[in-house]
Amino acid sequence: MSLHSTPSVHGASGDARGDAHGHGSRRGYRIGVALSIGLTVVPFWLVMSQALSDARVTAAIIFALALIQIVVHVVSFLHLDTRSEGGWTLLAFLFTAVIVVLTIGGSIWVMYHLNVNMMPTPDAAAAPMH
């Protein structure tokens, strides 16, 4: 007997909590995979072919494509939207994202300022100690 032919225990809604929004369709997964592959190949090509002469522009494009890829993964594979579980899963995800961004941004800020303020300057290294 096939797994696909077993009747649902949860009834017509497909979910014990009454949430009618199930997993994505094959078409949705295919679109997500195609977008993910494209959003991975384009930055790889930009770096390997050195298509852009300015490294800052290349880094900015790669960063933007990475953010777009995060959104594609969240929507296509994690199925986070405002309809699932009354929007609470999306709200929890956004709260987590804000905390992670604050933590990483604050860490980079602290390390940058430690580097700037603690590293000896060439003038200080040449000056005699009193």
Contacts in CASP RR format, 6 or more apart in sequence:
PFRMAT RR
TARGET T0000
AUTHOR 0000-0000-0000
METHOD contacts of the structure
MODEL  1
MSLHSTPSVHGASGDARGDAHGHGSRRGYRIGVALSIGLTVVPFWLVMSQ
ALSDARVTAAIIFALALIQIVVHVVSFLHLDTRSEGGWTLLAFLFTAVIV
VLTIGGSIWVMYHLNVNMMPTPDAAAAPMH
8 14 0 8 1.000
9 16 0 8 1.000
10 16 0 8 1.000
10 18 0 8 1.000
13 19 0 8 1.000
13 20 0 8 1.000
14 20 0 8 1.000
14 22 0 8 1.000
15 21 0 8 1.000
15 22 0 8 1.000
17 85 0 8 1.000
19 84 0 8 1.000
19 85 0 8 1.000
21 79 0 8 1.000
21 81 0 8 1.000
21 83 0 8 1.000
21 84 0 8 1.000
22 79 0 8 1.000
23 79 0 8 1.000
24 79 0 8 1.000
28 76 0 8 1.000
29 76 0 8 1.000
29 77 0 8 1.000
31 76 0 8 1.000
32 72 0 8 1.000
32 76 0 8 1.000
32 77 0 8 1.000
33 76 0 8 1.000
35 69 0 8 1.000
35 72 0 8 1.000
35 76 0 8 1.000
36 69 0 8 1.000
36 72 0 8 1.000
36 73 0 8 1.000
36 76 0 8 1.000
39 65 0 8 1.000
39 66 0 8 1.000
39 68 0 8 1.000
39 69 0 8 1.000
39 72 0 8 1.000
40 69 0 8 1.000
42 65 0 8 1.000
43 61 0 8 1.000
43 62 0 8 1.000
43 65 0 8 1.000
43 66 0 8 1.000
45 51 0 8 1.000
46 52 0 8 1.000
46 58 0 8 1.000
46 61 0 8 1.000
46 62 0 8 1.000
47 58 0 8 1.000
47 62 0 8 1.000
51 58 0 8 1.000
52 58 0 8 1.000
52 61 0 8 1.000
74 80 0 8 1.000
74 93 0 8 1.000
75 81 0 8 1.000
78 93 0 8 1.000
80 89 0 8 1.000
80 90 0 8 1.000
80 93 0 8 1.000
81 87 0 8 1.000
81 90 0 8 1.000
82 90 0 8 1.000
84 90 0 8 1.000
END
